[in-house]
Amino acid sequence: MVNEQTLKDLVKEFKHTDPAYREKIHTIIRTSYGSHYRRMVPEILSILDFRSNNEVHRPVIDALELIIRYANTGLHYFPVTEQYG
């Protein structure tokens, strides 16, 4: 027979070592922070100015311009007709 505290300790240990539990917690935290930072990205991009004279960086600059252009549209995807690069 095991006392109540021992059972509580076993449950607590199981929760902290069970991969499924840890994955669930990770998903919850990632979703929470992901939503927060996703809302911040347009604000950050509107403040920063991205430039480069190096043609190797041109695709990155073009991609950032595309993201900035659609940042506050509420669209989840860019239109297929969008030209970039």
BAFIKE-486295 format. One record per atom (N, C-alpha, C, O): chain; residue number from 1; residue in one letter; atom name; x, y, z. Coordinates in steps of 0.1 Angstrom, whole numbers, plus 5000, padded with zeros to 4 digits. Each point is the difference from the previous one (the first is absolute). Layout:
% BAFIKE-486295
<chaine->A	num->NUM	residu->A	atome->CA	east->X	north->Y	up->Z>
...
% end
This chain:
% BAFIKE-486295
<chaine->A	num->1	residu->M	atome->N	east->5008	north->4988	up->5000>
<chaine->A	num->1	residu->M	atome->CA	east->4992	north->5012	up->5000>
<chaine->A	num->1	residu->M	atome->C	east->5009	north->5012	up->5000>
<chaine->A	num->1	residu->M	atome->O	east->5010	north->5001	up->5007>
<chaine->A	num->2	residu->V	atome->N	east->4986	north->5009	up->4985>
<chaine->A	num->2	residu->V	atome->CA	east->5008	north->5012	up->4998>
<chaine->A	num->2	residu->V	atome->C	east->4992	north->5012	up->5005>
<chaine->A	num->2	residu->V	atome->O	east->4987	north->5001	up->4998>
<chaine->A	num->3	residu->N	atome->N	east->5019	north->5009	up->5009>
<chaine->A	num->3	residu->N	atome->CA	east->4992	north->5011	up->5005>
<chaine->A	num->3	residu->N	atome->C	east->4997	north->5010	up->4989>
<chaine->A	num->3	residu->N	atome->O	east->5006	north->4999	up->4989>
<chaine->A	num->4	residu->E	atome->N	east->4986	north->5010	up->5013>
<chaine->A	num->4	residu->E	atome->CA	east->4995	north->5010	up->4990>
<chaine->A	num->4	residu->E	atome->C	east->5011	north->5008	up->4995>
<chaine->A	num->4	residu->E	atome->O	east->5000	north->5003	up->4988>
<chaine->A	num->5	residu->Q	atome->N	east->5009	north->5002	up->5020>
<chaine->A	num->5	residu->Q	atome->CA	east->5011	north->5008	up->4996>
<chaine->A	num->5	residu->Q	atome->C	east->5009	north->4993	up->4990>
<chaine->A	num->5	residu->Q	atome->O	east->5005	north->5006	up->4990>
<chaine->A	num->6	residu->T	atome->N	east->4998	north->4981	up->5012>
<chaine->A	num->6	residu->T	atome->CA	east->5008	north->4992	up->4991>
<chaine->A	num->6	residu->T	atome->C	east->4993	north->5000	up->4986>
<chaine->A	num->6	residu->T	atome->O	east->5007	north->5001	up->4990>
<chaine->A	num->7	residu->L	atome->N	east->4980	north->4996	up->5010>
<chaine->A	num->7	residu->L	atome->CA	east->4993	north->5000	up->4987>
<chaine->A	num->7	residu->L	atome->C	east->5000	north->5014	up->4993>
<chaine->A	num->7	residu->L	atome->O	east->5002	north->5000	up->4988>
<chaine->A	num->8	residu->K	atome->N	east->4997	north->5010	up->5020>
<chaine->A	num->8	residu->K	atome->CA	east->5001	north->5014	up->4994>
<chaine->A	num->8	residu->K	atome->C	east->5014	north->5002	up->4994>
<chaine->A	num->8	residu->K	atome->O	east->5001	north->5005	up->4989>
<chaine->A	num->9	residu->D	atome->N	east->5009	north->4990	up->5018>
<chaine->A	num->9	residu->D	atome->CA	east->5014	north->5002	up->4995>
<chaine->A	num->9	residu->D	atome->C	east->5002	north->4992	up->4987>
<chaine->A	num->9	residu->D	atome->O	east->5006	north->5004	up->4991>
<chaine->A	num->10	residu->L	atome->N	east->4988	north->4984	up->5009>
<chaine->A	num->10	residu->L	atome->CA	east->5001	north->4991	up->4988>
<chaine->A	num->10	residu->L	atome->C	east->4994	north->5006	up->4988>
<chaine->A	num->10	residu->L	atome->O	east->5005	north->5000	up->4989>
<chaine->A	num->11	residu->V	atome->N	east->4983	north->5006	up->5013>
<chaine->A	num->11	residu->V	atome->CA	east->4992	north->5006	up->4989>
<chaine->A	num->11	residu->V	atome->C	east->5008	north->5013	up->4995>
<chaine->A	num->11	residu->V	atome->O	east->5002	north->5002	up->4988>
<chaine->A	num->12	residu->K	atome->N	east->5004	north->5005	up->5022>
<chaine->A	num->12	residu->K	atome->CA	east->5008	north->5012	up->4996>
<chaine->A	num->12	residu->K	atome->C	east->5012	north->4996	up->4992>
<chaine->A	num->12	residu->K	atome->O	east->5003	north->5006	up->4990>
<chaine->A	num->13	residu->E	atome->N	east->5004	north->4984	up->5014>
<chaine->A	num->13	residu->E	atome->CA	east->5012	north->4995	up->4993>
<chaine->A	num->13	residu->E	atome->C	east->4996	north->4995	up->4986>
<chaine->A	num->13	residu->E	atome->O	east->5007	north->5003	up->4991>
<chaine->A	num->14	residu->F	atome->N	east->4982	north->4990	up->5008>
<chaine->A	num->14	residu->F	atome->CA	east->4996	north->4994	up->4987>
<chaine->A	num->14	residu->F	atome->C	east->4997	north->5012	up->4991>
<chaine->A	num->14	residu->F	atome->O	east->5004	north->4999	up->4988>
<chaine->A	num->15	residu->K	atome->N	east->4989	north->5011	up->5017>
<chaine->A	num->15	residu->K	atome->CA	east->4997	north->5012	up->4991>
<chaine->A	num->15	residu->K	atome->C	east->5012	north->5006	up->4995>
<chaine->A	num->15	residu->K	atome->O	east->5001	north->5005	up->4988>
<chaine->A	num->16	residu->H	atome->N	east->5010	north->4996	up->5020>
<chaine->A	num->16	residu->H	atome->CA	east->5012	north->5007	up->4996>
<chaine->A	num->16	residu->H	atome->C	east->5009	north->4991	up->4991>
<chaine->A	num->16	residu->H	atome->O	east->5009	north->5005	up->4993>
<chaine->A	num->17	residu->T	atome->N	east->4989	north->4982	up->5007>
<chaine->A	num->17	residu->T	atome->CA	east->5009	north->4991	up->4992>
<chaine->A	num->17	residu->T	atome->C	east->4993	north->4994	up->4988>
<chaine->A	num->17	residu->T	atome->O	east->5006	north->4995	up->4992>
<chaine->A	num->18	residu->D	atome->N	east->4981	north->5006	up->5008>
<chaine->A	num->18	residu->D	atome->CA	east->4992	north->4994	up->4989>
<chaine->A	num->18	residu->D	atome->C	east->5002	north->5008	up->4987>
<chaine->A	num->18	residu->D	atome->O	east->4997	north->5012	up->5000>
<chaine->A	num->19	residu->P	atome->N	east->5008	north->4982	up->4989>
<chaine->A	num->19	residu->P	atome->CA	east->5002	north->5008	up->4988>
<chaine->A	num->19	residu->P	atome->C	east->4987	north->5006	up->4994>
<chaine->A	num->19	residu->P	atome->O	east->5001	north->5011	up->4995>
<chaine->A	num->20	residu->A	atome->N	east->4988	north->4982	up->5006>
<chaine->A	num->20	residu->A	atome->CA	east->4987	north->5006	up->4995>
<chaine->A	num->20	residu->A	atome->C	east->4996	north->5012	up->5008>
<chaine->A	num->20	residu->A	atome->O	east->4996	north->5010	up->4994>
<chaine->A	num->21	residu->Y	atome->N	east->5006	north->4990	up->5019>
<chaine->A	num->21	residu->Y	atome->CA	east->4997	north->5011	up->5008>
<chaine->A	num->21	residu->Y	atome->C	east->5009	north->5012	up->4997>
<chaine->A	num->21	residu->Y	atome->O	east->4996	north->5011	up->4999>
<chaine->A	num->22	residu->R	atome->N	east->5017	north->4986	up->5000>
<chaine->A	num->22	residu->R	atome->CA	east->5010	north->5010	up->4997>
<chaine->A	num->22	residu->R	atome->C	east->4997	north->5007	up->4986>
<chaine->A	num->22	residu->R	atome->O	east->5001	north->5012	up->4998>
<chaine->A	num->23	residu->E	atome->N	east->4995	north->4979	up->4993>
<chaine->A	num->23	residu->E	atome->CA	east->4997	north->5005	up->4986>
<chaine->A	num->23	residu->E	atome->C	east->4987	north->5009	up->5001>
<chaine->A	num->23	residu->E	atome->O	east->5000	north->5011	up->4993>
<chaine->A	num->24	residu->K	atome->N	east->4991	north->4985	up->5015>
<chaine->A	num->24	residu->K	atome->CA	east->4988	north->5008	up->5001>
<chaine->A	num->24	residu->K	atome->C	east->5003	north->5014	up->5006>
<chaine->A	num->24	residu->K	atome->O	east->4995	north->5010	up->4995>
<chaine->A	num->25	residu->I	atome->N	east->5013	north->4990	up->5015>
<chaine->A	num->25	residu->I	atome->CA	east->5004	north->5013	up->5007>
<chaine->A	num->25	residu->I	atome->C	east->5008	north->5008	up->4990>
<chaine->A	num->25	residu->I	atome->O	east->4998	north->5012	up->4999>
<chaine->A	num->26	residu->H	atome->N	east->5011	north->4982	up->4994>
<chaine->A	num->26	residu->H	atome->CA	east->5008	north->5007	up->4990>
<chaine->A	num->26	residu->H	atome->C	east->4991	north->5007	up->4989>
<chaine->A	num->26	residu->H	atome->O	east->5002	north->5011	up->4996>
<chaine->A	num->27	residu->T	atome->N	east->4988	north->4981	up->4999>
<chaine->A	num->27	residu->T	atome->CA	east->4991	north->5005	up->4990>
<chaine->A	num->27	residu->T	atome->C	east->4992	north->5012	up->5006>
<chaine->A	num->27	residu->T	atome->O	east->4998	north->5010	up->4993>
<chaine->A	num->28	residu->I	atome->N	east->4997	north->4989	up->5019>
<chaine->A	num->28	residu->I	atome->CA	east->4993	north->5011	up->5006>
<chaine->A	num->28	residu->I	atome->C	east->5008	north->5013	up->5001>
<chaine->A	num->28	residu->I	atome->O	east->4996	north->5011	up->4997>
<chaine->A	num->29	residu->I	atome->N	east->5016	north->4987	up->5008>
<chaine->A	num->29	residu->I	atome->CA	east->5009	north->5012	up->5002>
<chaine->A	num->29	residu->I	atome->C	east->5004	north->5005	up->4986>
<chaine->A	num->29	residu->I	atome->O	east->5000	north->5013	up->4999>
<chaine->A	num->30	residu->R	atome->N	east->5003	north->4979	up->4992>
<chaine->A	num->30	residu->R	atome->CA	east->5004	north->5005	up->4986>
<chaine->A	num->30	residu->R	atome->C	east->4989	north->5007	up->4994>
<chaine->A	num->30	residu->R	atome->O	east->5002	north->5011	up->4994>
<chaine->A	num->31	residu->T	atome->N	east->4986	north->4984	up->5007>
<chaine->A	num->31	residu->T	atome->CA	east->4988	north->5007	up->4994>
<chaine->A	num->31	residu->T	atome->C	east->4998	north->5013	up->5007>
<chaine->A	num->31	residu->T	atome->O	east->4997	north->5010	up->4993>
<chaine->A	num->32	residu->S	atome->N	east->5004	north->4991	up->5020>
<chaine->A	num->32	residu->S	atome->CA	east->4998	north->5012	up->5007>
<chaine->A	num->32	residu->S	atome->C	east->5010	north->5011	up->4996>
<chaine->A	num->32	residu->S	atome->O	east->4997	north->5011	up->4996>
<chaine->A	num->33	residu->Y	atome->N	east->5016	north->4985	up->5004>
<chaine->A	num->33	residu->Y	atome->CA	east->5010	north->5010	up->4997>
<chaine->A	num->33	residu->Y	atome->C	east->5000	north->5003	up->4985>
<chaine->A	num->33	residu->Y	atome->O	east->5002	north->5011	up->4995>
<chaine->A	num->34	residu->G	atome->N	east->4995	north->4978	up->4997>
<chaine->A	num->34	residu->G	atome->CA	east->4999	north->5002	up->4985>
<chaine->A	num->34	residu->G	atome->C	east->4990	north->5011	up->4996>
<chaine->A	num->34	residu->G	atome->O	east->5003	north->5008	up->4992>
<chaine->A	num->35	residu->S	atome->N	east->4985	north->4991	up->5014>
<chaine->A	num->35	residu->S	atome->CA	east->4990	north->5010	up->4998>
<chaine->A	num->35	residu->S	atome->C	east->5004	north->5014	up->5004>
<chaine->A	num->35	residu->S	atome->O	east->4998	north->5010	up->4992>
<chaine->A	num->36	residu->H	atome->N	east->5009	north->4991	up->5019>
<chaine->A	num->36	residu->H	atome->CA	east->5005	north->5013	up->5005>
<chaine->A	num->36	residu->H	atome->C	east->5010	north->5006	up->4990>
<chaine->A	num->36	residu->H	atome->O	east->4999	north->5011	up->4996>
<chaine->A	num->37	residu->Y	atome->N	east->5011	north->4981	up->5001>
<chaine->A	num->37	residu->Y	atome->CA	east->5010	north->5005	up->4991>
<chaine->A	num->37	residu->Y	atome->C	east->4996	north->5003	up->4986>
<chaine->A	num->37	residu->Y	atome->O	east->5004	north->5009	up->4993>
<chaine->A	num->38	residu->R	atome->N	east->4986	north->4983	up->5002>
<chaine->A	num->38	residu->R	atome->CA	east->4995	north->5001	up->4987>
<chaine->A	num->38	residu->R	atome->C	east->4993	north->5014	up->4999>
<chaine->A	num->38	residu->R	atome->O	east->5001	north->5007	up->4989>
<chaine->A	num->39	residu->R	atome->N	east->4993	north->4997	up->5021>
<chaine->A	num->39	residu->R	atome->CA	east->4993	north->5014	up->5000>
<chaine->A	num->39	residu->R	atome->C	east->5011	north->5011	up->5001>
<chaine->A	num->39	residu->R	atome->O	east->4997	north->5011	up->4995>
<chaine->A	num->40	residu->M	atome->N	east->5014	north->4986	up->5010>
<chaine->A	num->40	residu->M	atome->CA	east->5011	north->5010	up->5002>
<chaine->A	num->40	residu->M	atome->C	east->5008	north->5002	up->4987>
<chaine->A	num->40	residu->M	atome->O	east->5005	north->5011	up->4998>
<chaine->A	num->41	residu->V	atome->N	east->4996	north->4979	up->4994>
<chaine->A	num->41	residu->V	atome->CA	east->5008	north->5001	up->4988>
<chaine->A	num->41	residu->V	atome->C	east->4997	north->5012	up->4991>
<chaine->A	num->41	residu->V	atome->O	east->5009	north->5007	up->4996>
<chaine->A	num->42	residu->P	atome->N	east->4978	north->4995	up->5000>
<chaine->A	num->42	residu->P	atome->CA	east->4998	north->5012	up->4992>
<chaine->A	num->42	residu->P	atome->C	east->5004	north->5013	up->5006>
<chaine->A	num->42	residu->P	atome->O	east->5005	north->5009	up->4993>
<chaine->A	num->43	residu->E	atome->N	east->4994	north->4993	up->5020>
<chaine->A	num->43	residu->E	atome->CA	east->5005	north->5012	up->5007>
<chaine->A	num->43	residu->E	atome->C	east->5015	north->5001	up->4999>
<chaine->A	num->43	residu->E	atome->O	east->5005	north->5011	up->4997>
<chaine->A	num->44	residu->I	atome->N	east->5002	north->4978	up->5005>
<chaine->A	num->44	residu->I	atome->CA	east->5014	north->5000	up->4999>
<chaine->A	num->44	residu->I	atome->C	east->5005	north->5003	up->4986>
<chaine->A	num->44	residu->I	atome->O	east->5009	north->5008	up->4998>
<chaine->A	num->45	residu->L	atome->N	east->4985	north->4986	up->4992>
<chaine->A	num->45	residu->L	atome->CA	east->5004	north->5002	up->4987>
<chaine->A	num->45	residu->L	atome->C	east->4997	north->5014	up->4995>
<chaine->A	num->45	residu->L	atome->O	east->5007	north->5006	up->4992>
<chaine->A	num->46	residu->S	atome->N	east->4982	north->5001	up->5014>
<chaine->A	num->46	residu->S	atome->CA	east->4997	north->5013	up->4996>
<chaine->A	num->46	residu->S	atome->C	east->5011	north->5010	up->5005>
<chaine->A	num->46	residu->S	atome->O	east->5001	north->5011	up->4995>
<chaine->A	num->47	residu->I	atome->N	east->5006	north->4985	up->5016>
<chaine->A	num->47	residu->I	atome->CA	east->5010	north->5009	up->5006>
<chaine->A	num->47	residu->I	atome->C	east->5013	north->4999	up->4993>
<chaine->A	num->47	residu->I	atome->O	east->5008	north->5009	up->4998>
<chaine->A	num->48	residu->L	atome->N	east->4996	north->4978	up->4998>
<chaine->A	num->48	residu->L	atome->CA	east->5013	north->4998	up->4995>
<chaine->A	num->48	residu->L	atome->C	east->5001	north->5003	up->4985>
<chaine->A	num->48	residu->L	atome->O	east->4990	north->4999	up->4993>
<chaine->A	num->49	residu->D	atome->N	east->5022	north->5004	up->5002>
<chaine->A	num->49	residu->D	atome->CA	east->5002	north->5003	up->4986>
<chaine->A	num->49	residu->D	atome->C	east->5010	north->4990	up->4995>
<chaine->A	num->49	residu->D	atome->O	east->5012	north->5000	up->5005>
<chaine->A	num->50	residu->F	atome->N	east->4985	north->4991	up->4986>
<chaine->A	num->50	residu->F	atome->CA	east->5009	north->4990	up->4995>
<chaine->A	num->50	residu->F	atome->C	east->5006	north->5004	up->4986>
<chaine->A	num->50	residu->F	atome->O	east->4992	north->5004	up->4991>
<chaine->A	num->51	residu->R	atome->N	east->5021	north->4996	up->5008>
<chaine->A	num->51	residu->R	atome->CA	east->5007	north->5004	up->4988>
<chaine->A	num->51	residu->R	atome->C	east->5013	north->4992	up->4999>
<chaine->A	num->51	residu->R	atome->O	east->5005	north->4995	up->5009>
<chaine->A	num->52	residu->S	atome->N	east->4998	north->5003	up->4978>
<chaine->A	num->52	residu->S	atome->CA	east->5013	north->4993	up->4997>
<chaine->A	num->52	residu->S	atome->C	east->5004	north->5003	up->4986>
<chaine->A	num->52	residu->S	atome->O	east->4992	north->5000	up->4991>
<chaine->A	num->53	residu->N	atome->N	east->5021	north->5003	up->5007>
<chaine->A	num->53	residu->N	atome->CA	east->5005	north->5001	up->4986>
<chaine->A	num->53	residu->N	atome->C	east->5005	north->4987	up->4994>
<chaine->A	num->53	residu->N	atome->O	east->5003	north->4999	up->4989>
<chaine->A	num->54	residu->N	atome->N	east->4997	north->4991	up->5019>
<chaine->A	num->54	residu->N	atome->CA	east->5004	north->4987	up->4996>
<chaine->A	num->54	residu->N	atome->C	east->4989	north->4992	up->4993>
<chaine->A	num->54	residu->N	atome->O	east->4989	north->4998	up->5007>
<chaine->A	num->55	residu->E	atome->N	east->5012	north->4999	up->4981>
<chaine->A	num->55	residu->E	atome->CA	east->4990	north->4993	up->4992>
<chaine->A	num->55	residu->E	atome->C	east->4996	north->4986	up->5006>
<chaine->A	num->55	residu->E	atome->O	east->4989	north->4995	up->4998>
<chaine->A	num->56	residu->V	atome->N	east->5020	north->4999	up->5010>
<chaine->A	num->56	residu->V	atome->CA	east->4998	north->4987	up->5006>
<chaine->A	num->56	residu->V	atome->C	east->4988	north->5002	up->5010>
<chaine->A	num->56	residu->V	atome->O	east->4993	north->4990	up->5002>
<chaine->A	num->57	residu->H	atome->N	east->5006	north->5021	up->5004>
<chaine->A	num->57	residu->H	atome->CA	east->4990	north->5003	up->5010>
<chaine->A	num->57	residu->H	atome->C	east->4987	north->5004	up->4994>
<chaine->A	num->57	residu->H	atome->O	east->4990	north->5002	up->5008>
<chaine->A	num->58	residu->R	atome->N	east->5009	north->5001	up->4979>
<chaine->A	num->58	residu->R	atome->CA	east->4988	north->5005	up->4994>
<chaine->A	num->58	residu->R	atome->C	east->4988	north->4992	up->5002>
<chaine->A	num->58	residu->R	atome->O	east->4989	north->5005	up->5003>
<chaine->A	num->59	residu->P	atome->N	east->5012	north->4981	up->4996>
<chaine->A	num->59	residu->P	atome->CA	east->4988	north->4992	up->5003>
<chaine->A	num->59	residu->P	atome->C	east->4994	north->5002	up->5014>
<chaine->A	num->59	residu->P	atome->O	east->4988	north->5000	up->5002>
<chaine->A	num->60	residu->V	atome->N	east->5021	north->5002	up->5008>
<chaine->A	num->60	residu->V	atome->CA	east->4995	north->5003	up->5014>
<chaine->A	num->60	residu->V	atome->C	east->4993	north->5013	up->5001>
<chaine->A	num->60	residu->V	atome->O	east->4990	north->5002	up->5006>
<chaine->A	num->61	residu->I	atome->N	east->5016	north->5008	up->4988>
<chaine->A	num->61	residu->I	atome->CA	east->4994	north->5014	up->5000>
<chaine->A	num->61	residu->I	atome->C	east->4987	north->5000	up->4993>
<chaine->A	num->61	residu->I	atome->O	east->4990	north->5006	up->5004>
<chaine->A	num->62	residu->D	atome->N	east->5009	north->4987	up->4984>
<chaine->A	num->62	residu->D	atome->CA	east->4987	north->4999	up->4993>
<chaine->A	num->62	residu->D	atome->C	east->4990	north->4993	up->5008>
<chaine->A	num->62	residu->D	atome->O	east->4988	north->5004	up->5001>
<chaine->A	num->63	residu->A	atome->N	east->5016	north->4985	up->5006>
<chaine->A	num->63	residu->A	atome->CA	east->4990	north->4993	up->5009>
<chaine->A	num->63	residu->A	atome->C	east->4995	north->5008	up->5011>
<chaine->A	num->63	residu->A	atome->O	east->4989	north->5000	up->5004>
<chaine->A	num->64	residu->L	atome->N	east->5020	north->5008	up->5002>
<chaine->A	num->64	residu->L	atome->CA	east->4996	north->5009	up->5011>
<chaine->A	num->64	residu->L	atome->C	east->4991	north->5011	up->4995>
<chaine->A	num->64	residu->L	atome->O	east->4990	north->5003	up->5007>
<chaine->A	num->65	residu->E	atome->N	east->5012	north->5002	up->4981>
<chaine->A	num->65	residu->E	atome->CA	east->4991	north->5010	up->4994>
<chaine->A	num->65	residu->E	atome->C	east->4986	north->4994	up->4998>
<chaine->A	num->65	residu->E	atome->O	east->4990	north->5007	up->5002>
<chaine->A	num->66	residu->L	atome->N	east->5010	north->4981	up->4993>
<chaine->A	num->66	residu->L	atome->CA	east->4987	north->4993	up->4998>
<chaine->A	num->66	residu->L	atome->C	east->4993	north->4998	up->5013>
<chaine->A	num->66	residu->L	atome->O	east->4988	north->5003	up->5001>
<chaine->A	num->67	residu->I	atome->N	east->5019	north->4993	up->5010>
<chaine->A	num->67	residu->I	atome->CA	east->4993	north->4998	up->5013>
<chaine->A	num->67	residu->I	atome->C	east->4995	north->5013	up->5005>
<chaine->A	num->67	residu->I	atome->O	east->4989	north->5001	up->5005>
<chaine->A	num->68	residu->I	atome->N	east->5019	north->5010	up->4994>
<chaine->A	num->68	residu->I	atome->CA	east->4996	north->5013	up->5004>
<chaine->A	num->68	residu->I	atome->C	east->4988	north->5005	up->4993>
<chaine->A	num->68	residu->I	atome->O	east->4990	north->5005	up->5006>
<chaine->A	num->69	residu->R	atome->N	east->5010	north->4992	up->4981>
<chaine->A	num->69	residu->R	atome->CA	east->4988	north->5005	up->4991>
<chaine->A	num->69	residu->R	atome->C	east->4987	north->4993	up->5005>
<chaine->A	num->69	residu->R	atome->O	east->4990	north->5007	up->4999>
<chaine->A	num->70	residu->Y	atome->N	east->5011	north->4981	up->5005>
<chaine->A	num->70	residu->Y	atome->CA	east->4987	north->4993	up->5004>
<chaine->A	num->70	residu->Y	atome->C	east->4998	north->4998	up->5015>
<chaine->A	num->70	residu->Y	atome->O	east->4991	north->4994	up->5004>
<chaine->A	num->71	residu->A	atome->N	east->5018	north->5013	up->5004>
<chaine->A	num->71	residu->A	atome->CA	east->5000	north->4998	up->5014>
<chaine->A	num->71	residu->A	atome->C	east->4986	north->5003	up->5007>
<chaine->A	num->71	residu->A	atome->O	east->4996	north->4993	up->5008>
<chaine->A	num->72	residu->N	atome->N	east->4998	north->5017	up->4988>
<chaine->A	num->72	residu->N	atome->CA	east->4987	north->5004	up->5006>
<chaine->A	num->72	residu->N	atome->C	east->4988	north->4998	up->4992>
<chaine->A	num->72	residu->N	atome->O	east->4990	north->5006	up->5002>
<chaine->A	num->73	residu->T	atome->N	east->5011	north->4984	up->4989>
<chaine->A	num->73	residu->T	atome->CA	east->4988	north->4998	up->4991>
<chaine->A	num->73	residu->T	atome->C	east->4991	north->4989	up->5006>
<chaine->A	num->73	residu->T	atome->O	east->4988	north->4999	up->4996>
<chaine->A	num->74	residu->G	atome->N	east->5017	north->4994	up->5014>
<chaine->A	num->74	residu->G	atome->CA	east->4991	north->4989	up->5006>
<chaine->A	num->74	residu->G	atome->C	east->5001	north->4987	up->4992>
<chaine->A	num->74	residu->G	atome->O	east->4993	north->4990	up->5004>
<chaine->A	num->75	residu->L	atome->N	east->5014	north->5010	up->4985>
<chaine->A	num->75	residu->L	atome->CA	east->5001	north->4988	up->4991>
<chaine->A	num->75	residu->L	atome->C	east->5009	north->4990	up->5007>
<chaine->A	num->75	residu->L	atome->O	east->5010	north->5004	up->5006>
<chaine->A	num->76	residu->H	atome->N	east->4987	north->4983	up->4993>
<chaine->A	num->76	residu->H	atome->CA	east->5009	north->4990	up->5005>
<chaine->A	num->76	residu->H	atome->C	east->5010	north->4995	up->4990>
<chaine->A	num->76	residu->H	atome->O	east->5010	north->4995	up->5003>
<chaine->A	num->77	residu->Y	atome->N	east->4987	north->5007	up->4984>
<chaine->A	num->77	residu->Y	atome->CA	east->5009	north->4996	up->4989>
<chaine->A	num->77	residu->Y	atome->C	east->5001	north->5012	up->4990>
<chaine->A	num->77	residu->Y	atome->O	east->4991	north->5008	up->4999>
<chaine->A	num->78	residu->F	atome->N	east->5020	north->4992	up->4994>
<chaine->A	num->78	residu->F	atome->CA	east->5002	north->5010	up->4990>
<chaine->A	num->78	residu->F	atome->C	east->4992	north->4996	up->4988>
<chaine->A	num->78	residu->F	atome->O	east->4998	north->4988	up->4997>
<chaine->A	num->79	residu->P	atome->N	east->4996	north->5021	up->4995>
<chaine->A	num->79	residu->P	atome->CA	east->4993	north->4996	up->4988>
<chaine->A	num->79	residu->P	atome->C	east->5010	north->4993	up->4990>
<chaine->A	num->79	residu->P	atome->O	east->5011	north->5003	up->4999>
<chaine->A	num->80	residu->V	atome->N	east->4983	north->4987	up->4994>
<chaine->A	num->80	residu->V	atome->CA	east->5009	north->4993	up->4990>
<chaine->A	num->80	residu->V	atome->C	east->5005	north->5009	up->4989>
<chaine->A	num->80	residu->V	atome->O	east->5010	north->4997	up->4993>
<chaine->A	num->81	residu->T	atome->N	east->4983	north->5014	up->5005>
<chaine->A	num->81	residu->T	atome->CA	east->5004	north->5009	up->4989>
<chaine->A	num->81	residu->T	atome->C	east->5011	north->5009	up->5005>
<chaine->A	num->81	residu->T	atome->O	east->5005	north->5008	up->4991>
<chaine->A	num->82	residu->E	atome->N	east->4999	north->4992	up->5021>
<chaine->A	num->82	residu->E	atome->CA	east->5010	north->5009	up->5006>
<chaine->A	num->82	residu->E	atome->C	east->5013	north->4997	up->4993>
<chaine->A	num->82	residu->E	atome->O	east->5005	north->4989	up->5000>
<chaine->A	num->83	residu->Q	atome->N	east->5002	north->5022	up->4995>
<chaine->A	num->83	residu->Q	atome->CA	east->5013	north->4999	up->4994>
<chaine->A	num->83	residu->Q	atome->C	east->5011	north->5003	up->5011>
<chaine->A	num->83	residu->Q	atome->O	east->4998	north->5011	up->5007>
<chaine->A	num->84	residu->Y	atome->N	east->5012	north->4982	up->4994>
<chaine->A	num->84	residu->Y	atome->CA	east->5010	north->5003	up->5009>
<chaine->A	num->84	residu->Y	atome->C	east->5013	north->4994	up->4995>
<chaine->A	num->84	residu->Y	atome->O	east->5001	north->4992	up->4991>
<chaine->A	num->85	residu->G	atome->N	east->5010	north->5014	up->5014>
<chaine->A	num->85	residu->G	atome->CA	east->5013	north->4995	up->4996>
<chaine->A	num->85	residu->G	atome->C	east->5004	north->5004	up->4987>
<chaine->A	num->85	residu->G	atome->O	east->5011	north->4996	up->4995>
% end
